[in-house]
Every structure is written in structure tokens, then in C-alpha cells.
Amino acid sequence: MTLLGALGSRLEERLKSRSATVGVVGLGYVGLPLAVAFARAGFRVIGVDADPSRTTLLAGGVSPVEDVPAAELAPLVQSGRLAIHSSSDALGEADAIVICVPTPLGKSKEPDISFIVAAADAVAAIIRPGQLVVLESTTYPGTTQEVLLPRFQARGLVVGRDVFLAFSPERIDPGNRRWTLRDIPKVVGGVTDTCRDLAAALYARVTRQVVPVSGPETAEMVKLFENTFRSVNIALVNEFAIMCRRLGLSVWEVIAAASTKPFGFMPFYPGPGLGGHCLPSDPHYLSWKVRLEGYEPRFITFADEINRRMPAYVVQLAADALNDRSRALRGARILVLGVAYKADVADTRDSPALEIIASLAAKGAKVAYHDPFVPALAVDRLTLTSVDWSRAALGQRDVVLVLTAHATYDWAAIVRAAPLVVDTRNATGALGNVAHVIRL
């Protein structure tokens, strides 16, 4: 048990009674579901986003995030339970502030924490005694204490007594209906025990389990370990897929059989490359940090090399499949199915489809795409629109290239209609061996 002090005790009481006001900075795929969860739990919520087009949509009850239906958002906005603002000045009324801003990579794969710095400056400008601040943005270990803590101390506030600071890594999986924010355990690390306990009290209102850890650096490292684990294992299975093809074996059959082992094995699956915000970026935050300490993280580097080669491998796979049928890639009519980075979402951030389409076009192929979730797509200097399915003309395409296995596709019908299918997701696996279907 920790002694919360007068300010901490009052804040804990307000959090547990849901009479506190919660501020959320950054209303993207992490912040908006969190803001809605707090509002639905009974809190008054202040949502802040610097993008005026986004705040305009949200203020009108329109959700730009798939995991938050407009039917769920609109009543909260209209009732005033969730107030949308473009200025951080509104956060002065908040008892707890959660920062959920982007953390991209720079051109040299170094961390770009400019959004965190801007949010920290904005919060420091309005912070007052009795407030809790939690950073959720994925970042390198030490960010909470190196970036946020000094800014609050510069205001003459003692963290752990006057204000409270913690880190809790976001674990949102866009489009996942099984594991929602409510069901995913929340890791929390506070600068002090009091900070940790207050952050735990906050999240306990919207999630079933809170996992306390010793400090912010540990919580920051947890997120990086989770995604580095996935990145490295996906790289392993991607390389395994290449080796299986060289040996004339089906990687999908091998994985399925290996998955029957009840211990010591966890299946990962190959694909055309990594996509989304997290996996292509997060391991580099860890690499950058440990290089400052004089250590070269070789697994992360090797995994990145393998995963980044997969789009080129897919292009070569398509070229080889055409060559085997006495056709050239140049001039070939290729229809790409699915351009989102994962199935059944509209998110194209860092999708390998972008690089694959650009490379195919650069080699002279005539590329079109269909994606029921992505009506338009910018690829290099090209702007493409999803073809109408009634005009997809699969039988007239030289290659149908499957990059995202959306559940809406009828794979049996696609295989019957298309003269050649290159399937990078094993979407057609249930159909068995088909002479004109080439799988990764």
C-alpha cells in the first residue's frame, strides 16, 4: 500500500467514483477508442486533436476510426459526455490526461518523438496540482522520465506529490473484435508508487485487468518487446517460406503440422511484408536506444532486412509465375486484391501493397486493385481507385495477386475465374492444390 497524500487521495476518490474528468490527447486509432471507453464508463471526457479536419468530423459525430462506430460516438458527443477540442487549453479542466500521439520514424529510422514533445509542452503549459498524466505512445525506454518529467518539474511541481506521471503502452489491435480495449490487460508503470496506483485506478474503470510494473521504463520496454517478438518471428517464418519454396515444400502445410505440437511452438505466418504503424517502426525505437549504450541488436537488424525484402520477393514471384507461362511482367494486366495492411480493416499505413504496386508499375505492369475497405489509394505519384467488383474482369487479368485476405472475398469463385492467382496469404489454401494458384 502507498500513502497517496491529500491530492492523490482526492484524485483516487474521483477516479473510482467516475466523477473525474479525463482528457485524451490524440484522437486516432488509439486515443479515440480510449476516449469513447472512458465516456461510456461514466466519465466526462475532453478529447483534443491538432488535426482540424479530424476534430470537425468528430464534433459532428462522424468517426474516422473503424473500431468506433458513428452510432456509438455521436450520442456521446451530442450529450456533451465527450467534448472535442482542437486546443490543449481545454485540458486544464481534466483530472487525468492520457497522451496518445503518433511516434513515427525519421528518414534514417531514428525515433521521431516530436509529437510527444509537443504534447508534453502543451500539457506542461496547463498542468496544475492534482492532475495525473499518462503517456501511451510507443517510445524508447526512458522517454517518460526524460521528456515529460523535467517539463512538469520546471513548473515547480513535485511528481508523486503535486502531480502524477505514468506510462501505459497501448495494445490496440485495429479490427479485432475478440480482443477489445476492455479485454486486453493494461500494463502500468509509474514514476512513483503513488503515480502507478492512480494510473491503475484510472484504467481499472475501462479494462478488466491492470498489470503494475516497477516503473515507466519497464512499461515502455514491454511494448517494444511485444512487437519486436512479433517482428523477429515473422521474419523467421518469411525466410522459412523462401526456403520451403526452394525445397519444393509448402510452408503452409509445414506450419499447420508444426502447430499440432502442444508445447514449445507458436505459429506465425508469412506474408508480403510488414504493415501498420507498430511492427515496421517499434523495434527501431529499441535499436536506437541500445545503440546509444554501445550494443548492436543483431536480431532486430536481421529481421528488418528479411521483412523489408518480402515485397520485392512477391514481385519476383509474380514475374516468375508469368515467365513460366511465357509472359513478361511488362505489359501484364495485374489485379491486386486487398491493399490494407491486414484483413478486414481500411488501414493502409506502411502496407506492403504500396511498395508492391509501385514496383510492379515501375516494371511496366498494368496494375489495378480492388479493396472493399479502401476506395482510393495514393502510390508514389499515382492515385488509384478500387475497381468496381462487377467490372473486375478476373478472367481477363494475367495475374490476380492476393495481398490481403479480406473475409468478403469468395476465394473459390476467384480461383475459378482467374487464369493465374498468386496468393501471399494462403487465402486459397482450403481449396487444395490448384495448378494455376501459386502460393507464397
C-alpha positions, 0 to 999 in steps of 0.5 A, spaced: 500 500 500 502 507 498 500 513 502 497 517 496 497 524 500 491 529 500 491 530 492 492 523 490 487 521 495 482 526 492 484 524 485 483 516 487 476 518 490 474 521 483 477 516 479 473 510 482 467 514 483 467 516 475 466 523 477 473 525 474 474 528 468 479 525 463 482 528 457 485 524 451 490 527 447 490 524 440 484 522 437 486 516 432 486 509 432 488 509 439 486 515 443 479 515 440 477 508 442 480 510 449 476 516 449 469 513 447 471 507 453 472 512 458 465 516 456 461 510 456 464 508 463 461 514 466 466 519 465 466 526 462 471 526 457 475 532 453 478 529 447 483 534 443 486 533 436 491 538 432 488 535 426 482 540 424 479 536 419 479 530 424 476 534 430 470 537 425 468 530 423 468 528 430 464 534 433 459 532 428 459 525 430 462 522 424 468 517 426 474 516 422 476 510 426 473 503 424 473 500 431 468 506 433 462 506 430 458 513 428 452 510 432 456 509 438 460 516 438 455 521 436 450 520 442 456 521 446 458 527 443 451 530 442 450 529 450 456 533 451 459 526 455 465 527 450 467 534 448 472 535 442 477 540 442 482 542 437 486 546 443 490 543 449 487 549 453 481 545 454 485 540 458 486 544 464 479 542 466 481 534 466 483 530 472 487 525 468 490 526 461 492 520 457 497 522 451 496 518 445 500 521 439 503 518 433 511 516 434 513 515 427 520 514 424 525 519 421 528 518 414 534 514 417 529 510 422 531 514 428 525 515 433 521 521 431 518 523 438 516 530 436 509 529 437 510 527 444 514 533 445 509 537 443 504 534 447 508 534 453 509 542 452 502 543 451 500 539 457 506 542 461 503 549 459 496 547 463 498 542 468 496 544 475 496 540 482 492 534 482 492 532 475 495 525 473 498 524 466 499 518 462 503 517 456 501 511 451 505 512 445 510 507 443 517 510 445 524 508 447 525 506 454 526 512 458 522 517 454 517 518 460 522 520 465 526 524 460 521 528 456 515 529 460 518 529 467 523 535 467 517 539 463 512 538 469 518 539 474 520 546 471 513 548 473 515 547 480 511 541 481 513 535 485 511 528 481 508 523 486 506 529 490 503 535 486 502 531 480 502 524 477 506 521 471 505 514 468 506 510 462 501 505 459 503 502 452 497 501 448 495 494 445 490 496 440 489 491 435 485 495 429 479 490 427 479 485 432 473 484 435 475 478 440 480 482 443 477 489 445 480 495 449 476 492 455 479 485 454 486 486 453 490 487 460 493 494 461 500 494 463 502 500 468 508 503 470 509 509 474 514 514 476 512 513 483 508 508 487 503 513 488 503 515 480 502 507 478 496 506 483 492 512 480 494 510 473 491 503 475 485 506 478 484 510 472 484 504 467 481 499 472 474 503 470 475 501 462 479 494 462 478 488 466 485 487 468 491 492 470 498 489 470 503 494 475 510 494 473 516 497 477 516 503 473 515 507 466 521 504 463 519 497 464 512 499 461 515 502 455 520 496 454 514 491 454 511 494 448 517 494 444 518 487 446 511 485 444 512 487 437 519 486 436 517 478 438 512 479 433 517 482 428 523 477 429 518 471 428 515 473 422 521 474 419 523 467 421 517 464 418 518 469 411 525 466 410 522 459 412 517 460 406 523 462 401 526 456 403 520 451 403 519 454 396 526 452 394 525 445 397 519 444 393 515 444 400 509 448 402 510 452 408 503 452 409 502 445 410 509 445 414 506 450 419 499 447 420 503 440 422 508 444 426 502 447 430 499 440 432 505 440 437 502 442 444 508 445 447 514 449 445 511 452 438 507 458 436 505 459 429 506 465 425 505 466 418 508 469 412 506 474 408 508 480 403 511 484 408 510 488 414 504 493 415 501 498 420 504 503 424 507 498 430 511 492 427 515 496 421 517 502 426 517 499 434 523 495 434 527 501 431 525 505 437 529 499 441 535 499 436 536 506 437 536 506 444 541 500 445 545 503 440 546 509 444 549 504 450 554 501 445 550 494 443 548 492 436 541 488 436 543 483 431 536 480 431 532 486 430 537 488 424 536 481 421 529 481 421 528 488 418 532 486 412 528 479 411 521 483 412 523 489 408 525 484 402 518 480 402 515 485 397 520 485 392 520 477 393 512 477 391 514 481 385 519 476 383 514 471 384 509 474 380 514 475 374 516 468 375 509 465 375 508 469 368 515 467 365 513 460 366 507 461 362 511 465 357 509 472 359 513 478 361 511 482 367 511 488 362 505 489 359 501 484 364 494 486 366 495 485 374 489 485 379 491 486 386 486 484 391 486 487 398 491 493 399 490 494 407 495 492 411 491 486 414 484 483 413 478 486 414 480 493 416 481 500 411 488 501 414 493 502 409 499 505 413 506 502 411 502 496 407 506 492 403 501 493 397 504 500 396 511 498 395 508 492 391 504 496 386 509 501 385 514 496 383 510 492 379 508 499 375 515 501 375 516 494 371 511 496 366 505 492 369 498 494 368 496 494 375 489 495 378 486 493 385 480 492 388 479 493 396 472 493 399 475 497 405 479 502 401 476 506 395 482 510 393 489 509 394 495 514 393 502 510 390 508 514 389 505 519 384 499 515 382 492 515 385 488 509 384 481 507 385 478 500 387 475 497 381 468 496 381 467 488 383 462 487 377 467 490 372 473 486 375 474 482 369 478 476 373 478 472 367 481 477 363 487 479 368 494 475 367 495 475 374 490 476 380 495 477 386 492 476 393 495 481 398 490 481 403 485 476 405 479 480 406 473 475 409 468 478 403 472 475 398 469 468 395 476 465 394 473 459 390 469 463 385 476 467 384 480 461 383 475 459 378 475 465 374 482 467 374 487 464 369 493 465 374 492 467 382 498 468 386 496 468 393 501 471 399 496 469 404 494 462 403 487 465 402 486 459 397 489 454 401 482 450 403 481 449 396 487 444 395 492 444 390 490 448 384 495 448 378 494 455 376 494 458 384 501 459 386 502 460 393 507 464 397 
